[in-house]
Amino acid sequence: MSRLPWPHSSSEVTSRKNAHHDRLSKPAASASAGIPLCFLDDPWAPEGPAATLHGEPRGDVHRPPAVAESGEPRELPAPFAVVIDTGEFPTT
C-alpha cells in the first residue's frame, strides 16, 4: 500500500445530539478539503437509518450522494473497491 499525501475518504457516524450538523457540515468540510469520498453512517436519519456515500467534491459540496438504507450493502468505488455490510452497523 502506498502512502499518499492526502486522504481518499472520510467517514462519520452521526450522533443523536449533532446529527443535523454531521449531515451538513462534515461532508461540506470533506468536499472543501478535496477529499473524494465521504461516508456517513446515520442511524438518526429522518427517513430511517441510512448509509450515505458522498462523492465528486466541487467547492464545499459533494455530488451526487448515494444513499442506502441501513442493512443494505454499500459499495465503495476505487481505490477501495470494497463492499461494506451496513447490516453490522447499530441502528440506534
C-alpha positions, -999 to 999 in steps of 0.1 A, spaced: 0 0 0 14 34 -9 13 63 14 -5 93 -1 -1 129 10 -39 133 14 -68 112 24 -90 94 -2 -120 93 21 -135 105 54 -162 88 74 -186 99 101 -211 83 124 -238 108 134 -247 112 170 -282 119 181 -273 153 195 -253 165 165 -270 146 136 -280 177 116 -245 192 119 -229 159 110 -251 156 79 -243 190 66 -210 204 79 -189 172 79 -195 163 42 -190 200 33 -157 201 51 -145 170 33 -156 184 0 -138 217 7 -106 197 15 -109 179 -18 -115 145 -2 -131 124 -30 -154 103 -8 -173 110 24 -192 81 40 -219 89 66 -235 63 88 -267 80 101 -288 59 125 -308 91 132 -318 100 95 -354 113 93 -365 85 69 -348 58 90 -312 46 95 -291 53 64 -256 49 50 -248 78 26 -218 79 3 -210 114 -9 -186 119 -39 -174 142 -66 -165 172 -45 -169 206 -60 -163 236 -37 -179 227 -4 -205 202 -19 -202 165 -27 -223 153 -57 -242 131 -61 -248 113 -28 -258 77 -29 -280 66 0 -287 31 11 -310 21 39 -291 6 69 -287 -31 63 -281 -28 26 -246 -33 12 -227 -2 3 -201 -5 -24 -171 19 -22 -155 27 -56 -118 25 -64 -93 29 -49 -111 10 -22 -133 -14 -43 -149 -30 -12 -184 -36 -1 -194 -25 34 -221 -46 51 -242 -19 68 -263 -46 85 -235 -47 110 -240 -11 120 -260 -2 151 -293 14 142 -299 33 174 
